[in-house]
Amino acid sequence: MTRGRLLEAGVKVFARSGYEEASVREIAAMAGVTVAMVGYHFRGKEGLYLAVANDIARAGMEIIGPAQRMGREILQQGLVDRPVLVATISKMLRALLEAHNEDGSLDWARILLREQLNPTHAIDVLHENLTKPYITTLADLIAALEGRAAEHRDMIRALSLTGQMIVFRTTRHASTRLLGGEERSREDYEAMMRLVERQLED
């Protein structure tokens, strides 16, 4: 339980302050434990941050992983039916688009963005356990639409599609103002998905 409370507090403090500015004392206080517990469970601030990164990757894959694993299974079966491939790509993108509804996802997004802008030792954990499995599967599915192995251009396309989902997901305040409402509606999400699916027809 102590370890779990430290991870929860760590996510919040690292998301708000970043790795360098985050205070172990603040994290311990938020978790309701002594500073010594950070050393006991994680051997210090760096160990705690890496554990937080692992936790984000694990939790992220719990959300987007089922769609990603379905995509990988379809590829392994050698299925080339275009409607099936398009539906699978769409399912993967929808999982990412709707991930913002999960508890803690805003803090995860802040840490992920910080790591892209100012990478630390945690970037490899996040890349290998979250980003890479998702993007490479997406690129392989895109290439399968043309019955071939993935190439550089497919990775670019996968990054482009993923980027559209992430921008719509994380620009909540800007997009609600631009769309003229208090919250983005289900219709807004469906409109975004239709635009993305249309790109798969090219």
C-alpha positions as CSV (number, residue, x, y, z in Angstrom):
1,M,0.0,0.0,0.0
2,T,2.8,2.4,0.8
3,R,4.4,1.7,-2.5
4,G,1.1,2.4,-4.3
5,R,0.6,5.6,-2.5
6,L,4.1,6.8,-3.4
7,L,3.4,6.0,-7.1
8,E,0.1,7.9,-7.0
9,A,1.8,10.9,-5.4
10,G,4.8,10.6,-7.7
11,V,2.6,10.8,-10.8
12,K,0.9,14.0,-9.6
13,V,4.1,15.8,-8.5
14,F,6.2,14.7,-11.5
15,A,3.4,15.7,-13.8
16,R,3.2,19.2,-12.2
17,S,6.9,19.9,-11.6
18,G,8.9,17.7,-13.9
19,Y,11.6,15.3,-12.7
20,E,14.3,17.9,-11.9
21,E,12.0,20.2,-9.8
22,A,10.0,17.5,-8.1
23,S,10.6,17.2,-4.4
24,V,10.9,13.7,-2.8
25,R,9.8,15.4,0.5
26,E,6.6,16.7,-1.2
27,I,5.9,13.3,-2.7
28,A,6.3,11.5,0.6
29,A,4.1,14.1,2.4
30,M,1.4,13.6,-0.2
31,A,1.6,9.9,0.2
32,G,1.4,10.2,4.0
33,V,4.7,8.4,4.6
34,T,8.3,9.4,5.6
35,V,11.0,10.3,3.1
36,A,12.8,7.2,4.0
37,M,10.1,5.1,2.4
38,V,11.0,6.4,-1.0
39,G,14.5,5.0,-0.5
40,Y,13.2,1.8,0.9
41,H,10.8,1.1,-2.0
42,F,12.6,2.8,-4.9
43,R,16.2,3.5,-3.8
44,G,15.5,7.2,-4.3
45,K,14.0,9.8,-6.6
46,E,15.3,8.3,-9.9
47,G,14.0,4.8,-9.0
48,L,10.6,6.3,-8.1
49,Y,10.4,8.2,-11.4
50,L,11.3,5.0,-13.4
51,A,8.6,3.1,-11.5
52,V,6.1,5.9,-12.3
53,A,7.1,5.6,-16.0
54,N,6.6,1.8,-15.9
55,D,3.3,2.4,-14.2
56,I,2.2,4.8,-16.9
57,A,3.2,2.4,-19.7
58,R,1.4,-0.5,-18.0
59,A,-1.8,1.6,-17.4
60,G,-1.7,3.0,-20.9
61,M,-1.4,-0.5,-22.4
62,E,-4.4,-1.6,-20.3
63,I,-6.4,1.0,-22.2
64,I,-4.9,0.8,-25.8
65,G,-3.4,-2.6,-25.5
66,P,-6.5,-4.7,-26.3
67,A,-6.9,-3.0,-29.7
68,Q,-3.1,-3.2,-30.3
69,R,-3.0,-6.9,-29.5
70,M,-6.0,-7.5,-31.8
71,G,-4.1,-5.7,-34.6
72,R,-1.0,-7.9,-34.0
73,E,-3.1,-11.1,-34.0
74,I,-4.7,-10.1,-37.3
75,L,-1.3,-9.5,-38.8
76,Q,0.1,-12.8,-37.5
77,Q,-2.9,-14.6,-39.1
78,G,-2.0,-12.9,-42.4
79,L,-5.5,-11.4,-42.9
80,V,-5.6,-9.0,-45.8
81,D,-9.3,-8.2,-45.9
82,R,-9.4,-4.5,-46.3
83,P,-12.6,-3.8,-44.2
84,V,-11.1,-5.9,-41.4
85,L,-7.8,-4.0,-41.5
86,V,-9.5,-0.6,-41.7
87,A,-11.8,-1.5,-38.8
88,T,-8.8,-2.6,-36.7
89,I,-6.9,0.5,-37.4
90,S,-9.9,2.6,-36.5
91,K,-10.3,0.6,-33.2
92,M,-6.7,1.3,-32.3
93,L,-7.1,5.0,-33.0
94,R,-10.4,5.2,-31.1
95,A,-8.8,3.6,-28.1
96,L,-6.2,6.4,-28.1
97,L,-8.8,9.1,-28.7
98,E,-11.0,8.1,-25.8
99,A,-8.1,7.4,-23.4
100,H,-8.6,10.9,-21.9
101,N,-11.6,9.6,-20.0
102,E,-9.5,7.4,-17.8
103,D,-8.6,8.6,-14.3
104,G,-5.2,10.1,-14.2
105,S,-4.7,10.4,-17.9
106,L,-4.0,14.1,-17.8
107,D,-1.1,13.6,-15.5
108,W,0.1,10.8,-17.7
109,A,-0.1,13.1,-20.7
110,R,1.9,15.8,-19.0
111,I,4.7,13.3,-18.1
112,L,4.7,11.8,-21.6
113,L,4.9,15.3,-23.1
114,R,7.7,16.4,-20.8
115,E,9.6,13.3,-21.8
116,Q,9.2,14.2,-25.5
117,L,10.3,17.7,-24.9
118,N,13.0,17.1,-22.3
119,P,13.8,13.3,-22.3
120,T,15.2,11.7,-19.2
121,H,16.2,8.1,-18.4
122,A,12.5,7.2,-18.4
123,I,12.1,7.8,-22.1
124,D,13.3,4.3,-23.0
125,V,10.8,2.7,-20.6
126,L,7.9,4.7,-22.2
127,H,9.1,4.1,-25.7
128,E,9.7,0.3,-25.5
129,N,6.6,-0.5,-23.4
130,L,4.0,2.0,-24.8
131,T,4.9,4.0,-27.8
132,K,6.8,1.4,-29.9
133,P,4.3,-1.5,-29.6
134,Y,1.4,0.8,-30.6
135,I,3.0,2.7,-33.4
136,T,4.7,-0.2,-35.1
137,T,1.5,-2.3,-35.0
138,L,-0.4,0.6,-36.6
139,A,2.3,1.0,-39.3
140,D,2.2,-2.7,-40.0
141,L,-1.6,-2.6,-40.4
142,I,-1.4,0.4,-42.7
143,A,1.2,-1.4,-44.9
144,A,-1.0,-4.5,-44.9
145,L,-3.7,-2.4,-46.6
146,E,-1.5,-2.6,-49.7
147,G,-0.4,-6.2,-49.0
148,R,3.2,-5.5,-48.1
149,A,5.6,-5.1,-45.3
150,A,5.9,-1.8,-43.4
151,E,8.2,0.9,-44.8
152,H,9.3,4.3,-43.6
153,R,6.3,6.0,-45.2
154,D,4.0,3.8,-43.2
155,M,5.6,4.8,-39.9
156,I,5.2,8.4,-40.9
157,R,1.5,7.8,-41.7
158,A,1.0,6.0,-38.3
159,L,2.6,8.9,-36.5
160,S,0.4,11.4,-38.4
161,L,-2.8,9.5,-37.5
162,T,-1.7,9.1,-33.9
163,G,-0.8,12.8,-33.7
164,Q,-4.3,13.8,-34.8
165,M,-5.8,11.7,-32.0
166,I,-3.4,13.1,-29.4
167,V,-3.9,16.7,-30.4
168,F,-7.7,16.4,-30.2
169,R,-7.4,14.5,-26.9
170,T,-5.1,16.9,-25.2
171,T,-6.3,20.3,-26.5
172,R,-9.6,20.1,-24.5
173,H,-9.8,23.8,-23.5
174,A,-8.8,25.1,-27.0
175,S,-11.1,22.8,-28.9
176,T,-14.1,23.3,-26.7
177,R,-13.8,27.1,-27.2
178,L,-13.3,26.7,-30.9
179,L,-16.2,24.3,-31.2
180,G,-18.5,26.5,-29.1
181,G,-19.5,24.4,-26.2
182,E,-18.7,23.5,-22.6
183,E,-17.6,20.0,-23.5
184,R,-16.8,18.2,-26.7
185,S,-19.7,16.0,-27.6
186,R,-19.9,12.4,-28.8
187,E,-20.7,13.8,-32.2
188,D,-17.4,15.7,-32.2
189,Y,-15.5,12.4,-31.5
190,E,-17.4,10.6,-34.2
191,A,-16.7,13.4,-36.6
192,M,-13.0,13.1,-35.8
193,M,-13.1,9.3,-36.4
194,R,-14.8,9.7,-39.7
195,L,-12.2,12.1,-40.9
196,V,-9.4,9.7,-39.9
197,E,-11.2,6.7,-41.5
198,R,-11.5,8.8,-44.7
199,Q,-7.7,9.1,-44.7
200,L,-7.4,5.3,-44.8
201,E,-9.2,5.3,-48.1
202,D,-6.4,7.2,-49.9
